Amino acid sequence: MKAMVLAAGLGSRLRPLTNHVSKPMVRLAGRPCLEHIVRLLRQYDFKDLIVNLHYKPEMIRNYFGPGEKFGLSIRYSYEEELLGTAGGVKKVERYFGGESLLIISGDALTDINLEQFYRYHREKGAPATLALKEVADPTRYGVVTTDDNGLITAFQEKPSREEAISNLANTGIYLFEPAIFNYIPAGSFFDFGRDLFPLLLKKGEKIAGYTMSGYWCDIGNLEVYREAHYDMLNGLVKVKIPGKRFGSNIWLGRQPDIDPSTRIVGPAVIGDRCRIEREARIYGPVVLGEETVIGEGAVIKRGVFWERVQVGKRSRLIDCIVGQDCRVAPGLFLENRVLDHQGLEQRQCPPAGG
């Protein structure tokens, strides 16, 4: 079975972070979000996958290449004009060679058990099986209802709390049989949630729903992006975090330069060649991208810092997201802020947990 990773999204709700990278290349604990998906697929012995591209495609191509360093083969499908989730899959129909296919989003964080998912799909004998996840807030997702046999009976896109028919969210992870292509028009925009699935129900086709027990998070906005990091560092999702782990939940990259007078309370990821200067304080969960410098006496309480960030002396940052190459002036106090490339733009981020 082959897999397709959907990676053509613009990521407008993650701006300013996506002003400079595509949404699947947004960093999660020092690695692109898409890399965590690729590693998940390799874990379950996938050998071949195809990735669709649109916004800043060269970043993904240059980073992943043909896939050899990740232990599998990667091909790419560039969409000059977006074709929608289903339309993009239809474009590469021949790639799948008449086999079952797995579709997964490149901008989500998950540790779904793909072996159990496939087994369930085979048992139900449906042309389509959707991975579902119970969520606390159904207003941010497409939700579904299922019958006693686990078959989906209705879809609803981002309902209000009062009108929500369930709290079972469509995760964007699908298993299909090749007959699914008969329902997707070629060369036009076509979406799974808005077009294909309602059409299948109308035609009387079975759509199975697999309620997953693992972790899933759609990295849809800045607040969720930050909270996903905190979940990773607190062990709520099974992913490999780069660096050597020490007993106090601190992951250290290569060649760190940490003054003995500093204080680091995990969980924290300290990337390659980071420098933490005298009397700085770091209270996790915190991620420091490679070559980041935390100045003398600075205090970091929770937050996500990309590569080559420089935090000035005696600055204090709480629950902040700081983009690559950003420079934070000395003595600043920032809370729940998002700083863009070189600090040229700032946005407010909702309070953590709020």
Buried (B, 14 or more C-beta within 10 A) or exposed (E): BBBBBBBBBBBEBBBBBBEBBBBBBBBBBBBBBBBBBBBBBBBBEBEBBBBBBBBBBEBBBEBBEEBEEBBBBBBBBEBEEBBBBBBBBBBBBEBBEEEBBBBBBBBBBBBBBBEEBBEBBEEBEBBBBBBBBBBEEBEBBBBBBBEEEBBBEEBBEEBEEEEBBBBBBBBBBBBBBBEBBEBBEEEEBBBBBBBBBBBBBEEEBBBBBBEBEBBBBBBBBBBBBBBBBBBBBEEEBBBEBBBEBEEEBBBBBEEBEBEEEBEBBBBBBBBBBBBBBEBBBBBBBBBBBBBBBBBBBBBBBBBBBBBBBBBBBBBBBBBBBBBBBBBBEEEBEBBBBBBBBEBEEEBEBBEBEE
